[in-house]
Amino acid sequence: MELLLTDPLDMHLHLREGEMLRTVAPLSAKDFAAGVIMPNLQQPVDSLVRLLAYRDEVGKALSQYLFTPLMTLFFKNYSEKELLEARPHILGIKLYPAGITTQSESGVRDIRGAYKTFELLEELRIPLLVHGESNGFVMDREREFISVYQQVARDFPQLHLIMEHITTADAVRFLDSSDKVSATVTLHHLLITLDDVAGNMLEPDLFCKPIAKTPHDRETLRQAVFSGHPRLMFGSDSAPHPRHKKECCGCAAGIFSAPVALPLLAQMFEEQGCLDKLQGFVSDIAKQRYGLPEFGKTVRLSKENWKVPELYDTVRPFYAGQTLQWTATI
Protein backbone atom coordinates (compact mmCIF):
# COMPACT_ATOMS: atom_id res chain seq x y z
CA MET A 1 0.00 0.00 0.00
CA GLU A 2 1.35 3.42 -0.98
CA LEU A 3 0.28 7.04 -0.61
CA LEU A 4 1.76 10.00 -2.49
CA LEU A 5 1.81 13.34 -0.68
CA THR A 6 2.27 16.54 -2.66
CA ASP A 7 4.36 19.22 -0.93
CA PRO A 8 4.07 18.08 2.72
CA LEU A 9 4.64 21.10 4.96
CA ASP A 10 5.72 21.41 8.58
CA MET A 11 4.21 24.69 9.72
CA HIS A 12 6.09 24.88 13.04
CA LEU A 13 9.68 23.67 13.24
CA HIS A 14 12.72 24.23 15.48
CA LEU A 15 16.07 23.69 13.76
CA ARG A 16 18.39 25.23 16.38
CA GLU A 17 21.91 26.32 15.39
CA GLY A 18 25.41 25.01 14.75
CA GLU A 19 26.02 21.27 15.10
CA MET A 20 22.44 20.61 16.25
CA LEU A 21 21.10 22.30 13.13
CA ARG A 22 23.33 20.19 10.93
CA THR A 23 22.10 17.04 12.69
CA VAL A 24 18.34 17.67 12.64
CA ALA A 25 17.64 19.85 9.58
CA PRO A 26 18.19 17.05 7.01
CA LEU A 27 15.67 14.86 8.85
CA SER A 28 12.94 17.44 8.19
CA ALA A 29 14.16 18.34 4.71
CA LYS A 30 14.03 14.69 3.60
CA ASP A 31 10.31 14.30 4.26
CA PHE A 32 8.95 17.83 3.84
CA ALA A 33 8.87 20.37 1.03
CA ALA A 34 9.03 23.37 3.36
CA GLY A 35 8.89 24.28 7.02
CA VAL A 36 8.13 27.33 9.12
CA ILE A 37 11.35 28.00 11.02
CA MET A 38 11.05 29.29 14.58
CA PRO A 39 13.14 32.34 15.57
CA ASN A 40 13.71 31.76 19.31
CA LEU A 41 17.43 31.10 19.12
CA GLN A 42 19.95 32.05 21.81
CA GLN A 43 20.14 35.38 20.02
CA PRO A 44 16.56 35.86 18.76
CA VAL A 45 16.06 36.30 15.02
CA ASP A 46 14.68 39.84 15.32
CA SER A 47 16.26 41.73 12.43
CA LEU A 48 16.49 41.26 8.69
CA VAL A 49 20.27 40.92 8.88
CA ARG A 50 19.97 38.19 11.52
CA LEU A 51 17.20 36.45 9.55
CA LEU A 52 19.12 36.33 6.28
CA ALA A 53 22.21 34.99 8.03
CA TYR A 54 20.17 32.27 9.74
CA ARG A 55 18.39 31.37 6.51
CA ASP A 56 21.78 30.92 4.84
CA GLU A 57 22.92 28.67 7.70
CA VAL A 58 19.77 26.58 7.36
CA GLY A 59 20.20 26.36 3.61
CA LYS A 60 23.74 25.07 3.89
CA ALA A 61 22.65 22.36 6.33
CA LEU A 62 20.05 20.93 3.94
CA SER A 63 21.45 21.77 0.53
CA GLN A 64 21.10 18.18 -0.72
CA TYR A 65 17.29 18.27 -0.36
CA LEU A 66 14.43 20.12 -2.04
CA PHE A 67 13.26 22.09 0.99
CA THR A 68 12.25 25.72 1.47
CA PRO A 69 12.77 27.33 4.88
CA LEU A 70 9.84 29.67 5.54
CA MET A 71 11.33 32.23 7.88
CA THR A 72 9.80 34.12 10.80
CA LEU A 73 10.94 37.11 12.84
CA PHE A 74 10.84 37.13 16.63
CA PHE A 75 8.20 39.65 17.70
CA LYS A 76 9.23 43.10 18.83
CA ASN A 77 7.83 46.54 18.06
CA TYR A 78 9.05 46.86 14.49
CA SER A 79 8.81 50.05 12.45
CA GLU A 80 6.92 50.14 9.18
CA LYS A 81 10.23 50.45 7.33
CA GLU A 82 11.60 47.31 9.02
CA LEU A 83 8.49 45.30 8.18
CA LEU A 84 8.40 46.46 4.56
CA GLU A 85 12.04 45.43 4.12
CA ALA A 86 11.47 42.08 5.81
CA ARG A 87 8.14 41.19 4.18
CA PRO A 88 9.59 39.56 1.02
CA HIS A 89 11.73 37.28 3.19
CA ILE A 90 9.30 36.13 5.88
CA LEU A 91 6.14 34.10 6.29
CA GLY A 92 5.13 35.93 9.46
CA ILE A 93 6.06 37.30 12.88
CA LYS A 94 6.23 34.94 15.86
CA LEU A 95 5.01 36.24 19.22
CA TYR A 96 6.13 34.63 22.48
CA PRO A 97 4.87 35.76 25.88
CA ALA A 98 7.98 36.65 27.87
CA GLY A 99 9.65 33.65 29.50
CA ILE A 100 6.92 31.18 28.61
CA THR A 101 9.10 28.68 26.70
CA THR A 102 12.64 28.02 25.49
CA GLN A 103 14.61 31.22 24.87
CA SER A 104 11.60 33.53 25.04
CA GLU A 105 12.85 35.82 27.80
CA SER A 106 12.72 38.85 25.49
CA GLY A 107 9.15 38.12 24.47
CA VAL A 108 6.04 40.28 24.94
CA ARG A 109 5.04 41.34 28.46
CA ASP A 110 2.16 43.68 27.54
CA ILE A 111 -0.18 42.83 24.66
CA ARG A 112 -1.54 46.39 24.54
CA GLY A 113 2.02 47.61 24.11
CA ALA A 114 2.25 45.52 20.93
CA TYR A 115 -0.79 47.10 19.28
CA LYS A 116 1.14 49.52 17.06
CA THR A 117 2.96 46.60 15.45
CA PHE A 118 -0.29 44.61 15.19
CA GLU A 119 -1.75 47.51 13.20
CA LEU A 120 1.18 47.37 10.80
CA LEU A 121 0.93 43.60 10.43
CA GLU A 122 -2.77 43.89 9.64
CA GLU A 123 -2.16 46.66 7.11
CA LEU A 124 0.76 44.86 5.44
CA ARG A 125 -1.00 41.46 5.53
CA ILE A 126 1.77 39.79 7.51
CA PRO A 127 0.51 36.86 9.63
CA LEU A 128 0.97 36.82 13.40
CA LEU A 129 1.96 33.42 14.80
CA VAL A 130 1.41 33.14 18.56
CA HIS A 131 2.60 30.84 21.32
CA GLY A 132 -0.62 31.20 23.27
CA GLU A 133 0.00 30.60 26.97
CA SER A 134 -0.40 32.69 30.09
CA ASN A 135 1.90 32.48 33.11
CA GLY A 136 -0.81 30.83 35.21
CA PHE A 137 -1.18 27.24 36.43
CA VAL A 138 0.44 25.05 33.79
CA MET A 139 -2.72 23.12 32.83
CA ASP A 140 -4.73 26.34 32.47
CA ARG A 141 -2.26 28.45 30.50
CA GLU A 142 -3.67 27.88 27.02
CA ARG A 143 -7.27 28.22 28.19
CA GLU A 144 -6.45 31.49 29.99
CA PHE A 145 -4.79 32.88 26.86
CA ILE A 146 -7.98 32.47 24.83
CA SER A 147 -9.13 35.85 26.14
CA VAL A 148 -6.01 37.44 24.58
CA TYR A 149 -6.79 35.80 21.25
CA GLN A 150 -10.37 37.10 21.50
CA GLN A 151 -9.14 40.60 22.19
CA VAL A 152 -6.64 40.64 19.31
CA ALA A 153 -9.10 39.05 16.85
CA ARG A 154 -11.74 41.63 17.82
CA ASP A 155 -9.43 44.64 17.61
CA PHE A 156 -7.66 43.53 14.41
CA PRO A 157 -10.32 41.68 12.40
CA GLN A 158 -8.23 41.50 9.19
CA LEU A 159 -5.07 40.19 10.87
CA HIS A 160 -4.33 36.54 10.10
CA LEU A 161 -3.88 35.15 13.59
CA ILE A 162 -2.36 31.68 13.98
CA MET A 163 -2.71 29.84 17.28
CA GLU A 164 0.41 27.70 17.42
CA HIS A 165 0.45 24.08 18.66
CA ILE A 166 -3.02 24.12 20.24
CA THR A 167 -3.65 21.49 22.91
CA THR A 168 -7.14 22.09 24.33
CA ALA A 169 -10.81 21.73 23.50
CA ASP A 170 -11.16 25.44 24.33
CA ALA A 171 -8.76 26.38 21.53
CA VAL A 172 -10.64 24.21 19.03
CA ARG A 173 -13.89 25.97 19.96
CA PHE A 174 -12.29 29.40 19.58
CA LEU A 175 -10.95 28.44 16.16
CA ASP A 176 -14.50 28.55 14.82
CA SER A 177 -15.04 32.14 15.97
CA SER A 178 -13.37 33.89 13.03
CA ASP A 179 -12.33 32.93 9.52
CA LYS A 180 -9.12 34.95 10.04
CA VAL A 181 -7.98 32.58 12.81
CA SER A 182 -5.97 29.46 11.99
CA ALA A 183 -4.13 26.93 14.16
CA THR A 184 -1.37 24.36 14.04
CA VAL A 185 -1.51 20.98 15.77
CA THR A 186 1.48 18.79 16.64
CA LEU A 187 1.91 15.07 16.19
CA HIS A 188 2.56 14.47 19.87
CA HIS A 189 -0.53 16.31 21.11
CA LEU A 190 -2.61 13.98 18.95
CA LEU A 191 -1.02 10.99 20.67
CA ILE A 192 -0.15 11.69 24.31
CA THR A 193 -1.74 13.10 27.45
CA LEU A 194 -0.22 14.32 30.69
CA ASP A 195 -0.57 10.79 32.01
CA ASP A 196 2.05 9.64 29.48
CA VAL A 197 4.42 12.33 30.72
CA ALA A 198 4.06 11.94 34.47
CA GLY A 199 1.48 9.25 35.25
CA ASN A 200 4.08 6.64 36.12
CA MET A 201 7.83 7.22 35.93
CA LEU A 202 8.61 10.71 34.64
CA GLU A 203 9.25 10.66 30.88
CA PRO A 204 11.54 13.63 30.12
CA ASP A 205 11.40 13.03 26.36
CA LEU A 206 7.63 13.66 26.45
CA PHE A 207 7.92 16.91 28.38
CA CYS A 208 7.02 19.80 26.11
CA LYS A 209 5.42 23.24 26.14
CA PRO A 210 2.51 23.54 25.91
CA ILE A 211 2.35 20.53 28.19
CA ALA A 212 0.21 17.57 27.10
CA LYS A 213 -3.34 17.86 28.43
CA THR A 214 -6.31 15.58 29.20
CA PRO A 215 -7.84 12.70 27.24
CA HIS A 216 -10.84 14.95 26.50
CA ASP A 217 -8.59 17.63 25.03
CA ARG A 218 -6.72 15.08 22.94
CA GLU A 219 -9.94 13.57 21.64
CA THR A 220 -11.30 16.98 20.66
CA LEU A 221 -8.10 17.73 18.73
CA ARG A 222 -8.24 14.36 17.00
CA GLN A 223 -11.87 14.78 15.97
CA ALA A 224 -11.13 18.21 14.48
CA VAL A 225 -8.05 17.00 12.59
CA PHE A 226 -9.48 13.71 11.33
CA SER A 227 -12.64 15.44 10.11
CA GLY A 228 -10.52 17.80 7.99
CA HIS A 229 -11.13 21.09 9.81
CA PRO A 230 -10.41 23.78 7.18
CA ARG A 231 -8.23 25.96 9.44
CA LEU A 232 -6.15 23.30 11.21
CA MET A 233 -2.65 22.69 9.84
CA PHE A 234 0.14 20.33 10.78
CA GLY A 235 3.05 21.87 12.69
CA SER A 236 5.34 19.37 14.36
CA ASP A 237 6.91 21.73 16.91
CA SER A 238 9.79 19.27 16.63
CA ALA A 239 12.23 20.61 19.22
CA PRO A 240 15.51 18.72 19.66
CA HIS A 241 17.60 18.78 22.82
CA PRO A 242 20.78 16.82 23.56
CA ARG A 243 20.64 14.11 26.24
CA HIS A 244 22.31 16.24 28.89
CA LYS A 245 19.51 18.82 28.54
CA LYS A 246 16.81 16.16 28.90
CA GLU A 247 18.26 13.83 31.55
CA CYS A 248 18.93 16.46 34.20
CA CYS A 249 17.39 18.72 36.81
CA GLY A 250 15.49 21.43 34.95
CA CYS A 251 14.67 19.20 31.97
CA ALA A 252 14.36 21.16 28.71
CA ALA A 253 10.93 21.26 27.07
CA GLY A 254 10.59 19.79 23.61
CA ILE A 255 9.81 16.60 21.67
CA PHE A 256 11.94 15.67 18.66
CA SER A 257 9.45 14.24 16.18
CA ALA A 258 10.90 15.21 12.78
CA PRO A 259 12.09 11.71 11.77
CA VAL A 260 8.75 10.05 12.51
CA ALA A 261 6.21 12.76 11.71
CA LEU A 262 4.85 11.61 8.35
CA PRO A 263 4.98 7.85 9.10
CA LEU A 264 3.13 8.27 12.39
CA LEU A 265 0.56 10.61 10.86
CA ALA A 266 -0.11 8.07 8.11
CA GLN A 267 -0.48 5.35 10.74
CA MET A 268 -2.97 7.43 12.74
CA PHE A 269 -5.00 8.56 9.74
CA GLU A 270 -5.17 4.99 8.44
CA GLU A 271 -6.37 3.73 11.83
CA GLN A 272 -9.11 6.37 11.76
CA GLY A 273 -10.14 5.47 8.20
CA CYS A 274 -9.38 8.95 6.86
CA LEU A 275 -6.13 8.68 4.87
CA ASP A 276 -7.82 10.88 2.28
CA LYS A 277 -7.66 13.78 4.78
CA LEU A 278 -3.87 13.57 5.31
CA GLN A 279 -2.97 15.60 2.19
CA GLY A 280 -5.09 18.48 3.42
CA PHE A 281 -3.72 18.40 6.96
CA VAL A 282 -0.05 18.34 5.94
CA SER A 283 -0.22 20.63 2.91
CA ASP A 284 -3.38 21.90 1.21
CA ILE A 285 -4.90 23.74 4.17
CA ALA A 286 -1.64 25.54 4.93
CA LYS A 287 -1.24 26.54 1.29
CA GLN A 288 -4.74 27.98 1.26
CA ARG A 289 -4.47 29.79 4.61
CA TYR A 290 -1.07 31.34 3.88
CA GLY A 291 -1.34 31.67 0.12
CA LEU A 292 1.72 29.49 -0.43
CA PRO A 293 2.98 28.42 -3.86
CA GLU A 294 3.61 24.96 -5.23
CA PHE A 295 6.99 23.62 -4.10
CA GLY A 296 7.23 20.72 -6.54
CA LYS A 297 8.03 17.88 -4.15
CA THR A 298 6.32 14.50 -3.87
CA VAL A 299 6.88 12.20 -0.90
CA ARG A 300 5.95 8.53 -1.06
CA LEU A 301 4.55 6.83 2.03
CA SER A 302 4.75 3.04 1.89
CA LYS A 303 3.22 0.43 4.18
CA GLU A 304 6.56 -0.93 5.34
CA ASN A 305 7.73 -1.54 8.89
CA TRP A 306 10.87 0.15 10.23
CA LYS A 307 12.38 0.60 13.66
CA VAL A 308 12.95 4.13 14.94
CA PRO A 309 16.58 4.63 16.03
CA GLU A 310 17.25 5.15 19.73
CA LEU A 311 19.30 8.27 18.98
CA TYR A 312 20.12 10.67 16.19
CA ASP A 313 23.53 11.79 17.37
CA THR A 314 22.72 13.03 20.91
CA VAL A 315 18.97 13.50 20.39
CA ARG A 316 16.33 10.90 21.26
CA PRO A 317 13.40 10.91 18.84
CA PHE A 318 9.71 10.46 19.56
CA TYR A 319 8.85 6.72 19.52
CA ALA A 320 12.54 5.79 19.85
CA GLY A 321 13.07 2.05 19.52
CA GLN A 322 9.51 1.38 18.39
CA THR A 323 8.41 -0.14 15.09
CA LEU A 324 6.29 2.01 12.79
CA GLN A 325 4.06 0.65 10.04
CA TRP A 326 4.73 3.32 7.41
CA THR A 327 7.94 4.70 5.92
CA ALA A 328 8.54 7.88 3.92
CA THR A 329 10.74 8.15 0.82
CA ILE A 330 11.22 10.75 -1.87
C-alpha positions in Angstrom: 0.0 0.0 0.0 1.3 3.4 -1.0 0.3 7.0 -0.6 1.8 10.0 -2.5 1.8 13.3 -0.7 2.3 16.5 -2.7 4.4 19.2 -0.9 4.1 18.1 2.7 4.6 21.1 5.0 5.7 21.4 8.6 4.2 24.7 9.7 6.1 24.9 13.0 9.7 23.7 13.2 12.7 24.2 15.5 16.1 23.7 13.8 18.4 25.2 16.4 21.9 26.3 15.4 25.4 25.0 14.8 26.0 21.3 15.1 22.4 20.6 16.3 21.1 22.3 13.1 23.3 20.2 10.9 22.1 17.0 12.7 18.3 17.7 12.6 17.6 19.8 9.6 18.2 17.0 7.0 15.7 14.9 8.9 12.9 17.4 8.2 14.2 18.3 4.7 14.0 14.7 3.6 10.3 14.3 4.3 8.9 17.8 3.8 8.9 20.4 1.0 9.0 23.4 3.4 8.9 24.3 7.0 8.1 27.3 9.1 11.4 28.0 11.0 11.1 29.3 14.6 13.1 32.3 15.6 13.7 31.8 19.3 17.4 31.1 19.1 20.0 32.0 21.8 20.1 35.4 20.0 16.6 35.9 18.8 16.1 36.3 15.0 14.7 39.8 15.3 16.3 41.7 12.4 16.5 41.3 8.7 20.3 40.9 8.9 20.0 38.2 11.5 17.2 36.5 9.6 19.1 36.3 6.3 22.2 35.0 8.0 20.2 32.3 9.7 18.4 31.4 6.5 21.8 30.9 4.8 22.9 28.7 7.7 19.8 26.6 7.4 20.2 26.4 3.6 23.7 25.1 3.9 22.6 22.4 6.3 20.0 20.9 3.9 21.5 21.8 0.5 21.1 18.2 -0.7 17.3 18.3 -0.4 14.4 20.1 -2.0 13.3 22.1 1.0 12.3 25.7 1.5 12.8 27.3 4.9 9.8 29.7 5.5 11.3 32.2 7.9 9.8 34.1 10.8 10.9 37.1 12.8 10.8 37.1 16.6 8.2 39.6 17.7 9.2 43.1 18.8 7.8 46.5 18.1 9.0 46.9 14.5 8.8 50.0 12.5 6.9 50.1 9.2 10.2 50.4 7.3 11.6 47.3 9.0 8.5 45.3 8.2 8.4 46.5 4.6 12.0 45.4 4.1 11.5 42.1 5.8 8.1 41.2 4.2 9.6 39.6 1.0 11.7 37.3 3.2 9.3 36.1 5.9 6.1 34.1 6.3 5.1 35.9 9.5 6.1 37.3 12.9 6.2 34.9 15.9 5.0 36.2 19.2 6.1 34.6 22.5 4.9 35.8 25.9 8.0 36.7 27.9 9.7 33.7 29.5 6.9 31.2 28.6 9.1 28.7 26.7 12.6 28.0 25.5 14.6 31.2 24.9 11.6 33.5 25.0 12.9 35.8 27.8 12.7 38.8 25.5 9.1 38.1 24.5 6.0 40.3 24.9 5.0 41.3 28.5 2.2 43.7 27.5 -0.2 42.8 24.7 -1.5 46.4 24.5 2.0 47.6 24.1 2.3 45.5 20.9 -0.8 47.1 19.3 1.1 49.5 17.1 3.0 46.6 15.5 -0.3 44.6 15.2 -1.7 47.5 13.2 1.2 47.4 10.8 0.9 43.6 10.4 -2.8 43.9 9.6 -2.2 46.7 7.1 0.8 44.9 5.4 -1.0 41.5 5.5 1.8 39.8 7.5 0.5 36.9 9.6 1.0 36.8 13.4 2.0 33.4 14.8 1.4 33.1 18.6 2.6 30.8 21.3 -0.6 31.2 23.3 0.0 30.6 27.0 -0.4 32.7 30.1 1.9 32.5 33.1 -0.8 30.8 35.2 -1.2 27.2 36.4 0.4 25.1 33.8 -2.7 23.1 32.8 -4.7 26.3 32.5 -2.3 28.4 30.5 -3.7 27.9 27.0 -7.3 28.2 28.2 -6.4 31.5 30.0 -4.8 32.9 26.9 -8.0 32.5 24.8 -9.1 35.9 26.1 -6.0 37.4 24.6 -6.8 35.8 21.2 -10.4 37.1 21.5 -9.1 40.6 22.2 -6.6 40.6 19.3 -9.1 39.1 16.8 -11.7 41.6 17.8 -9.4 44.6 17.6 -7.7 43.5 14.4 -10.3 41.7 12.4 -8.2 41.5 9.2 -5.1 40.2 10.9 -4.3 36.5 10.1 -3.9 35.1 13.6 -2.4 31.7 14.0 -2.7 29.8 17.3 0.4 27.7 17.4 0.4 24.1 18.7 -3.0 24.1 20.2 -3.7 21.5 22.9 -7.1 22.1 24.3 -10.8 21.7 23.5 -11.2 25.4 24.3 -8.8 26.4 21.5 -10.6 24.2 19.0 -13.9 26.0 20.0 -12.3 29.4 19.6 -10.9 28.4 16.2 -14.5 28.6 14.8 -15.0 32.1 16.0 -13.4 33.9 13.0 -12.3 32.9 9.5 -9.1 35.0 10.0 -8.0 32.6 12.8 -6.0 29.5 12.0 -4.1 26.9 14.2 -1.4 24.4 14.0 -1.5 21.0 15.8 1.5 18.8 16.6 1.9 15.1 16.2 2.6 14.5 19.9 -0.5 16.3 21.1 -2.6 14.0 19.0 -1.0 11.0 20.7 -0.1 11.7 24.3 -1.7 13.1 27.4 -0.2 14.3 30.7 -0.6 10.8 32.0 2.0 9.6 29.5 4.4 12.3 30.7 4.1 11.9 34.5 1.5 9.3 35.2 4.1 6.6 36.1 7.8 7.2 35.9 8.6 10.7 34.6 9.3 10.7 30.9 11.5 13.6 30.1 11.4 13.0 26.4 7.6 13.7 26.4 7.9 16.9 28.4 7.0 19.8 26.1 5.4 23.2 26.1 2.5 23.5 25.9 2.3 20.5 28.2 0.2 17.6 27.1 -3.3 17.9 28.4 -6.3 15.6 29.2 -7.8 12.7 27.2 -10.8 15.0 26.5 -8.6 17.6 25.0 -6.7 15.1 22.9 -9.9 13.6 21.6 -11.3 17.0 20.7 -8.1 17.7 18.7 -8.2 14.4 17.0 -11.9 14.8 16.0 -11.1 18.2 14.5 -8.0 17.0 12.6 -9.5 13.7 11.3 -12.6 15.4 10.1 -10.5 17.8 8.0 -11.1 21.1 9.8 -10.4 23.8 7.2 -8.2 26.0 9.4 -6.2 23.3 11.2 -2.6 22.7 9.8 0.1 20.3 10.8 3.0 21.9 12.7 5.3 19.4 14.4 6.9 21.7 16.9 9.8 19.3 16.6 12.2 20.6 19.2 15.5 18.7 19.7 17.6 18.8 22.8 20.8 16.8 23.6 20.6 14.1 26.2 22.3 16.2 28.9 19.5 18.8 28.5 16.8 16.2 28.9 18.3 13.8 31.6 18.9 16.5 34.2 17.4 18.7 36.8 15.5 21.4 34.9 14.7 19.2 32.0 14.4 21.2 28.7 10.9 21.3 27.1 10.6 19.8 23.6 9.8 16.6 21.7 11.9 15.7 18.7 9.4 14.2 16.2 10.9 15.2 12.8 12.1 11.7 11.8 8.7 10.0 12.5 6.2 12.8 11.7 4.8 11.6 8.4 5.0 7.9 9.1 3.1 8.3 12.4 0.6 10.6 10.9 -0.1 8.1 8.1 -0.5 5.4 10.7 -3.0 7.4 12.7 -5.0 8.6 9.7 -5.2 5.0 8.4 -6.4 3.7 11.8 -9.1 6.4 11.8 -10.1 5.5 8.2 -9.4 8.9 6.9 -6.1 8.7 4.9 -7.8 10.9 2.3 -7.7 13.8 4.8 -3.9 13.6 5.3 -3.0 15.6 2.2 -5.1 18.5 3.4 -3.7 18.4 7.0 -0.1 18.3 5.9 -0.2 20.6 2.9 -3.4 21.9 1.2 -4.9 23.7 4.2 -1.6 25.5 4.9 -1.2 26.5 1.3 -4.7 28.0 1.3 -4.5 29.8 4.6 -1.1 31.3 3.9 -1.3 31.7 0.1 1.7 29.5 -0.4 3.0 28.4 -3.9 3.6 25.0 -5.2 7.0 23.6 -4.1 7.2 20.7 -6.5 8.0 17.9 -4.2 6.3 14.5 -3.9 6.9 12.2 -0.9 6.0 8.5 -1.1 4.5 6.8 2.0 4.7 3.0 1.9 3.2 0.4 4.2 6.6 -0.9 5.3 7.7 -1.5 8.9 10.9 0.1 10.2 12.4 0.6 13.7 13.0 4.1 14.9 16.6 4.6 16.0 17.2 5.1 19.7 19.3 8.3 19.0 20.1 10.7 16.2 23.5 11.8 17.4 22.7 13.0 20.9 19.0 13.5 20.4 16.3 10.9 21.3 13.4 10.9 18.8 9.7 10.5 19.6 8.8 6.7 19.5 12.5 5.8 19.9 13.1 2.0 19.5 9.5 1.4 18.4 8.4 -0.1 15.1 6.3 2.0 12.8 4.1 0.6 10.0 4.7 3.3 7.4 7.9 4.7 5.9 8.5 7.9 3.9 10.7 8.1 0.8 11.2 10.8 -1.9 
